[in-house]
């Protein structure tokens, strides 16, 4: 099965052939897969080794020269470990890069806590002017990656996952997509959470919105969907409540309620599998149906 990470490697390798401004910076993760591209473009595919702070520093340096760098590794090593460099070498310097992660919140349970980053999007929320894409399917990942590379010199985070939906939806960067219409509240499913949300709300009179881009937050799209009943459930594949403030701000002029569902702050100290972790977090379809139904009805 084609994964988002597979598509990232394929698309980025082709983009390197097409765009002389593009460069890829790696920290060992996925380096072998980029070996053919590195042979063709040895000056624009750089592996800094297991030095994640240098990964971001090098991306910032390339951006200062006018290049459009893509930095890639696991989310915990891309956002959390080198956060000071993200803050200083990109944002403070006024330059942009495309950060593409893998192994987000629960993708590789056997890797343990060091390879899990449910707080990555919340952490980026402490910095200004980031675009954050959370695709739910390889086709969406390709579309949003291409958009990110072409998005001027903005800082963009593309959060890839091994957890994905069965089908892609037509997505537009920065806009929510209506997956189902209803009248008793809105459930916003982010990225790979869509299939579980659709199963959980089957037969329920609720609107389901789909977000493959979460920053900037589509406040207008949420406002248009809530109608007279401004009850909103957020279902995110990272830290629960990460987008709650965005939803509150979007609905600040009307009475509303927001329930944030996602990965809890409590650490689950078991390996297991992705489905087992989703069940433990209450993010499987059966658990979501109970939690959403209780809130909206």
C-alpha positions in Angstrom: 0.0 0.0 0.0 1.2 3.5 -0.9 1.9 5.5 2.2 2.2 9.3 2.7 5.9 8.8 3.3 6.3 6.8 0.1 4.6 9.6 -1.8 6.7 12.2 -0.2 9.9 10.5 -1.3 8.6 10.0 -4.8 7.2 13.5 -5.3 10.2 15.3 -3.7 12.7 13.3 -5.8 10.8 14.5 -8.9 10.6 18.1 -7.7 14.3 18.1 -7.2 14.7 17.4 -10.9 12.3 20.2 -11.8 13.2 23.0 -9.4 16.8 24.1 -9.0 15.9 26.2 -6.0 14.7 23.2 -4.0 17.0 21.4 -1.5 16.4 18.5 0.9 18.0 18.3 4.3 17.9 14.9 6.1 19.1 13.6 9.5 19.6 9.9 8.6 15.9 9.1 8.7 14.8 8.2 5.1 18.3 9.0 3.7 18.6 5.6 2.0 15.3 6.3 0.1 16.7 9.6 -1.2 20.0 8.0 -2.4 19.1 8.1 -6.1 18.1 11.7 -5.8 21.3 12.5 -4.0 23.3 10.9 -6.8 21.6 13.2 -9.3 21.8 16.3 -7.1 24.7 15.8 -4.6 24.7 19.5 -3.8 20.9 19.7 -3.0 20.3 16.5 -1.0 22.2 16.8 2.3 22.3 14.3 5.1 23.7 15.9 8.3 23.5 12.7 10.3 21.8 12.3 13.7 22.1 16.1 14.4 18.6 17.4 14.4 19.5 20.9 15.6 21.9 21.1 12.6 19.1 19.8 10.3 17.1 23.0 11.0 20.2 25.2 11.1 21.2 24.0 7.7 17.7 24.5 6.3 17.7 28.1 7.7 21.1 28.7 6.1 19.9 27.4 2.7 16.8 29.6 3.0 19.1 32.7 3.6 20.8 32.0 0.3 17.5 32.0 -1.5 16.9 28.2 -1.6 13.6 26.6 -0.7 14.7 23.8 1.7 12.7 20.8 2.8 13.8 19.4 6.2 12.6 15.9 7.0 12.7 13.4 9.9 10.4 12.0 12.5 8.1 14.6 14.2 9.7 14.3 17.6 13.1 15.0 16.1 11.9 17.7 13.7 9.8 19.9 16.0 10.5 19.0 19.6 14.2 18.3 19.7 15.4 21.3 17.6 12.6 23.7 18.6 15.1 26.5 19.6 16.5 26.3 16.0 13.0 26.4 14.5 12.3 29.5 16.6 15.6 31.3 15.9 17.1 29.9 12.6 13.8 30.1 10.7 11.3 32.4 12.4 13.7 34.9 14.0 15.8 35.1 10.8 12.7 35.8 8.7 13.2 32.9 6.4 11.0 30.0 5.5 11.3 26.2 5.1 9.1 23.2 4.5 9.3 20.8 7.5 8.0 17.3 6.6 7.6 14.8 9.4 6.7 11.2 9.8 5.8 9.0 12.8 3.5 11.6 14.4 1.6 10.8 17.6 1.3 7.0 17.6 2.6 5.7 14.3 5.4 3.6 15.7 4.4 2.4 19.1 7.4 0.0 19.3 9.7 3.0 19.0 8.4 4.2 22.4 7.9 7.8 23.7 11.0 9.1 21.9 9.3 8.5 18.6 5.9 10.0 19.5 5.1 13.7 19.2 1.5 14.5 20.0 2.4 18.0 21.1 4.1 19.1 17.8 1.2 21.3 16.4 0.6 22.8 19.8 4.2 23.7 20.0 4.2 25.4 16.6 1.2 27.4 17.8 3.6 29.4 20.0 5.3 30.8 16.9 3.7 33.2 14.4 2.6 32.6 10.8 3.0 28.9 10.3 1.0 26.9 7.8 0.2 23.4 9.1 -1.0 20.7 6.8 -2.3 17.3 8.2 -3.2 15.2 5.1 -5.2 12.0 5.6 -4.3 10.2 2.4 -1.2 10.0 0.1 -3.0 11.9 -2.7 -3.7 14.8 -0.3 -0.1 14.6 1.0 1.2 15.1 -2.6 -1.2 18.0 -3.3 -0.3 19.8 0.0 3.4 19.1 -0.4 3.4 20.6 -3.8 1.5 23.6 -2.5 4.0 24.0 0.4 7.0 24.0 -1.9 5.4 26.6 -4.0 4.1 28.7 -1.1 6.5 31.6 -1.5 8.9 31.6 1.5 6.5 30.7 4.2 7.2 28.3 7.0 5.1 25.2 6.4 4.8 22.0 8.4 3.5 18.9 6.6 2.6 16.3 9.1 2.6 12.8 7.5 1.3 9.7 9.2 1.2 5.9 8.7 -2.4 6.2 9.8 -4.5 7.2 6.8 -8.1 7.2 5.4 -9.2 4.7 2.8 -10.0 7.4 0.2 -8.7 10.9 -0.5 -11.1 13.9 -0.4 -10.8 16.9 -2.7 -9.0 19.4 -0.5 -8.0 23.0 -0.8 -5.1 24.3 1.2 -6.5 26.5 4.1 -10.1 25.4 3.6 -12.3 22.9 5.4 -14.3 20.4 3.2 -17.8 19.3 4.0 -17.9 15.5 4.2 -21.5 15.2 5.5 -24.4 17.7 6.2 -26.4 17.7 9.4 -28.1 20.2 11.8 -27.2 19.2 15.4 -23.7 20.5 15.7 -20.4 20.1 13.8 -17.7 17.5 14.1 -14.4 18.6 12.6 -12.2 15.6 11.7 -8.5 16.4 11.1 -6.5 14.4 8.6 -6.4 10.6 9.3 -9.3 10.8 11.8 -11.9 11.2 9.1 -12.8 7.6 8.5 -13.4 6.9 12.2 -15.5 10.1 12.5 -17.6 9.2 9.5 -18.2 5.7 11.0 -18.9 7.2 14.4 -21.5 9.7 13.1 -23.2 7.4 10.7 -27.0 8.0 11.1 -26.5 11.0 13.4 -27.8 14.4 12.4 -24.4 16.2 12.5 -22.3 18.0 10.0 -18.8 16.5 9.4 -16.1 18.9 8.3 -12.8 17.7 7.1 -9.5 19.6 7.7 -6.3 18.7 5.9 -5.0 22.2 6.7 -5.3 23.3 10.3 -3.2 26.5 10.3 -4.4 28.9 9.3 -7.6 27.7 10.8 -10.6 28.1 8.5 -12.7 30.2 10.8 -15.1 31.3 8.0 -15.7 27.6 7.1 -16.5 26.7 10.6 -18.8 29.7 11.1 -20.7 28.8 7.9 -21.1 25.2 9.0 -22.4 25.7 12.6 -25.7 27.4 11.7 -28.0 28.1 14.7 -26.5 25.4 16.8 -22.9 26.3 17.6 -21.8 23.0 19.2 -18.4 21.8 17.8 -16.4 18.6 18.4 -12.8 18.6 17.3 -11.2 15.2 16.5 -7.5 15.7 16.1 -4.7 13.0 15.7 -2.5 14.9 18.2 -2.9 16.5 21.6 -6.5 16.9 22.5 -7.8 20.4 22.4 -4.9 21.7 20.2 -7.4 23.7 18.0 -9.9 24.6 20.7 -8.7 28.2 21.0 -9.0 28.6 17.3 -12.6 27.3 17.4 -13.4 29.6 20.3 -12.0 32.6 18.5 -14.0 31.7 15.3 -17.2 31.6 17.3 -16.4 34.4 19.8 -19.5 36.5 18.9 -22.1 33.7 19.5 -22.9 31.3 22.3 -21.1 28.0 21.6 -19.6 24.8 23.1 -16.4 23.1 22.0 -15.3 19.5 22.9 -11.7 18.7 22.0 -10.9 15.0 21.4 -7.4 13.7 20.6 -4.4 12.2 22.2 -4.5 12.7 26.0 -1.6 14.2 27.9 -1.3 11.0 30.0 1.4 8.7 28.6 0.4 5.2 27.6 3.4 3.1 28.4 2.6 0.1 26.2 3.8 -0.7 22.7 0.8 -2.2 21.0 -0.3 -1.1 17.5 -1.9 1.9 16.0 -5.5 0.6 16.4 -4.7 -0.3 20.0 -3.4 3.2 20.7 -6.4 4.8 19.1 -8.7 2.6 21.2 -6.8 3.5 24.4 -7.1 7.2 23.5 -10.9 6.9 22.8 -10.3 7.7 19.1 -11.7 4.5 17.6 -15.1 4.7 15.9 -17.1 3.1 18.8 -15.5 5.4 21.5 -16.0 8.5 19.3 -19.7 7.7 18.7 -20.3 7.5 22.4 -18.3 10.7 23.2 -19.8 12.7 20.3 -23.3 11.5 20.9 -23.1 12.4 24.6 -21.9 15.9 23.8 -24.3 16.7 20.9 -27.4 15.0 22.3 
